[in-house]
Amino acid sequence: MPAKPWNKGKLVGPKKHLTPDHVIDIERGLKRTGALRDLALFRVGICSMLRASDLVKLKTVDIAPDGACAKRIRVRMQKTGEPVEA
């Protein structure tokens, strides 16, 4: 008997985009729990539209050089190699 496919009965393919209401709800939840790091990553991700793999590679020095939060950051996407400004 063949093995059961891992994705049988699961949704596969592209997921729906977040709506503005979803974004607001997520931000409120992160603020309420005090997860400032997660809130900052979420906001950078939304503003820059970076992939999760590129977001988690960001370092503090990328966002806050010299200890002060930068108005704009430039990072290079891993998959395409294109620079992205956020």
Kinemage of the C-alpha trace (Angstrom):
@kinemage 1
@onewidth
@group {chain A} dominant
@subgroup {mainchain}
@vectorlist {calphas} color= white
{ca met a 1} P 0.000 0.000 0.000
{ca pro a 2} L 1.477 3.412 -0.984
{ca ala a 3} L 2.309 5.970 1.707
{ca lys a 4} L -0.242 8.684 2.386
{ca pro a 5} L 0.830 12.008 0.802
{ca trp a 6} L 1.962 14.539 3.437
{ca asn a 7} L -0.296 17.244 2.003
{ca lys a 8} L -3.489 15.225 1.582
{ca gly a 9} L -6.398 17.310 2.839
{ca lys a 10} L -4.233 20.413 3.408
{ca leu a 11} L -4.381 23.707 1.571
{ca val a 12} L -1.416 24.049 -0.757
{ca gly a 13} L -0.316 26.815 -3.068
{ca pro a 14} L -0.353 30.581 -2.612
{ca lys a 15} L -2.020 31.947 0.498
{ca lys a 16} L -4.304 34.969 0.561
{ca his a 17} L -2.680 38.340 1.153
{ca leu a 18} L -3.062 40.074 4.490
{ca thr a 19} L -5.720 42.755 4.509
{ca pro a 20} L -5.122 46.077 6.271
{ca asp a 21} L -7.442 44.872 9.051
{ca his a 22} L -5.300 41.754 9.516
{ca val a 23} L -2.152 43.873 9.740
{ca ile a 24} L -3.730 46.135 12.368
{ca asp a 25} L -4.936 43.147 14.404
{ca ile a 26} L -1.484 41.532 14.322
{ca glu a 27} L 0.202 44.781 15.376
{ca arg a 28} L -2.260 45.245 18.256
{ca gly a 29} L -1.654 41.705 19.440
{ca leu a 30} L 2.131 42.137 19.333
{ca lys a 31} L 1.888 45.455 21.216
{ca arg a 32} L -0.409 43.910 23.829
{ca thr a 33} L 2.001 41.046 24.517
{ca gly a 34} L 5.019 43.380 24.596
{ca ala a 35} L 6.840 41.523 21.808
{ca leu a 36} L 8.768 44.569 20.568
{ca arg a 37} L 11.288 42.570 18.529
{ca asp a 38} L 8.512 40.704 16.733
{ca leu a 39} L 6.588 43.936 16.181
{ca ala a 40} L 9.681 45.585 14.669
{ca leu a 41} L 10.325 42.601 12.371
{ca phe a 42} L 6.665 42.546 11.345
{ca arg a 43} L 6.669 46.255 10.497
{ca val a 44} L 9.924 46.019 8.528
{ca gly a 45} L 8.510 43.011 6.685
{ca ile a 46} L 5.281 44.812 5.800
{ca cys a 47} L 7.042 48.020 4.712
{ca ser a 48} L 9.772 46.343 2.693
{ca met a 49} L 7.846 43.263 1.506
{ca leu a 50} L 10.923 41.161 2.274
{ca arg a 51} L 10.629 37.402 2.382
{ca ala a 52} L 10.757 35.760 5.821
{ca ser a 53} L 14.150 34.225 5.009
{ca asp a 54} L 15.575 37.704 4.393
{ca leu a 55} L 13.897 39.180 7.475
{ca val a 56} L 15.359 36.684 9.915
{ca lys a 57} L 18.865 37.335 8.558
{ca leu a 58} L 18.685 41.019 9.498
{ca lys a 59} L 20.981 42.066 12.298
{ca thr a 60} L 20.533 44.916 14.738
{ca val a 61} L 23.347 46.808 13.031
{ca asp a 62} L 21.365 46.672 9.747
{ca ile a 63} L 18.436 48.506 11.329
{ca ala a 64} L 20.126 50.571 14.029
{ca pro a 65} L 23.689 51.506 13.064
{ca asp a 66} L 25.512 53.408 15.809
{ca gly a 67} L 22.718 52.575 18.271
{ca ala a 68} L 20.173 54.886 16.633
{ca cys a 69} L 17.266 53.643 14.545
{ca ala a 70} L 17.854 54.385 10.875
{ca lys a 71} L 15.151 56.171 8.902
{ca arg a 72} L 15.821 53.924 5.895
{ca ile a 73} L 17.616 50.613 5.561
{ca arg a 74} L 18.932 48.895 2.444
{ca val a 75} L 19.210 45.137 2.263
{ca arg a 76} L 19.816 42.764 -0.615
{ca met a 77} L 17.256 40.015 -1.198
{ca gln a 78} L 18.744 36.548 -1.057
{ca lys a 79} L 16.690 35.020 -3.860
{ca thr a 80} L 16.949 37.762 -6.477
{ca gly a 81} L 19.975 39.726 -5.294
{ca glu a 82} L 18.057 42.985 -5.757
{ca pro a 83} L 18.452 45.755 -3.197
{ca val a 84} L 15.363 46.679 -1.208
{ca glu a 85} L 14.910 49.888 0.718
{ca ala a 86} L 12.644 50.004 3.751
